[in-house]
Amino acid sequence: MKVSDEVMLHGSIDEVWQAINDPAVLVRTIPGCELLEVTGPDRYRIVVSAGVAAIRGTYSGEVSLHDQQMPTSFVLTASGAGVLGRCARTWP
């Protein structure tokens, strides 16, 4: 599955960095995200509902942020499993 989008964020660099590191903001911006819970520093438990047409499933997994270059970038790694299988992905 590929999820992509482009959004223009309005605010200072520090305000944008805070927003993209805020679980309450992220849960509203990740398609199908039902839960994003902090489990440790830069680590989260996630539940996402995803699929195509009638082939839908709920996936539970983990997300971690690493290689942070505040305030310009970080790497996000996600993995999950559900009745339709397992997936893992890293986004630079």
C-alpha positions in Angstrom: 0.0 0.0 0.0 1.3 3.5 -0.8 0.0 6.5 1.1 0.9 9.9 -0.2 -0.3 13.4 0.0 1.0 16.9 -0.1 0.0 19.6 2.4 1.1 23.2 2.9 1.7 23.9 6.6 1.4 27.5 7.9 3.5 28.4 10.9 7.0 28.9 12.0 9.5 26.0 11.6 9.3 25.3 15.4 5.5 25.3 15.3 5.4 22.8 12.4 8.1 20.6 14.1 6.0 20.5 17.3 2.8 19.7 15.3 4.3 16.7 13.4 5.7 15.3 16.6 2.4 15.6 18.5 0.4 12.3 18.6 -2.9 14.2 18.9 -2.1 15.9 15.5 -0.7 12.8 13.9 -3.7 10.6 14.7 -5.9 13.1 12.8 -3.6 13.1 9.8 -2.8 9.5 9.2 -5.4 7.9 6.9 -7.5 5.3 8.8 -5.7 5.8 12.1 -7.9 4.9 15.0 -5.3 5.0 17.7 -1.8 6.5 18.2 -0.5 5.9 21.8 2.9 6.9 23.2 4.8 3.8 24.4 8.2 5.5 25.0 10.4 8.3 23.7 9.6 8.6 20.0 7.7 5.3 20.0 4.0 4.7 19.5 1.5 1.9 19.3 -0.9 2.4 16.3 -4.1 0.9 15.0 -5.0 1.6 11.4 -8.0 0.5 9.3 -6.9 0.1 5.7 -7.8 -1.6 2.5 -9.4 -1.4 -0.9 -13.1 -1.8 -1.6 -14.4 -4.8 0.3 -10.9 -6.0 1.2 -10.4 -4.1 4.4 -8.6 -4.9 7.6 -7.4 -3.5 10.8 -3.7 -3.5 11.5 -2.0 -3.1 14.9 1.6 -2.2 15.1 4.4 0.1 16.2 5.8 3.4 14.9 9.1 4.9 15.8 10.9 8.1 14.9 14.7 8.2 14.6 17.6 10.0 12.9 15.9 13.2 13.9 17.5 16.4 12.4 15.5 19.0 14.3 13.8 20.9 12.9 14.1 19.7 9.3 13.7 15.9 9.1 13.3 12.5 10.8 12.9 8.9 9.6 9.6 7.1 10.5 9.5 3.3 10.7 6.2 1.5 10.9 5.3 -2.2 11.2 2.0 -3.9 11.7 -0.1 -7.0 11.4 -3.7 -7.9 10.8 -5.9 -10.6 9.5 -4.8 -9.7 5.9 -1.1 -10.0 6.7 2.0 -8.1 7.9 3.6 -5.0 6.6 6.7 -2.9 7.5 7.9 0.4 6.0 10.4 3.1 6.6 9.9 6.7 5.3 12.9 9.1 5.2 
